[in-house]
Amino acid sequence: MQIQLEIRGTSLKRVFEMAEHDITLSLEMPVSDLLRAYPLVSGLFIKQGLACVGCPFNRLCTLGDLPEYYNLDWTNFWDSVNRLLQNI
């Protein structure tokens, strides 16, 4: 599977060869879609103090909303997500 993260149309893209199919992570993707596709990411969300796991609004929040809601360092957070996904 190939995972590609697009951040605000910049050149900051991460592409990882994974197993069977392609999934594109974008700023418009609901948080729930990422958590459903990759349940192991939920541990990272919890470790980072994000309340998305189990939140009834995670279907409405997008990945692009996270930096604003949680005052995240976007690049460091996604580097952590990408490292985790590489090991799946």
Beta strands, then each sheet from edge to edge (+ up, - down):
strand 1: 2-6
strand 2: 13-17
strand 3: 23-25
sheet 1: 2+ 1- 3-
end
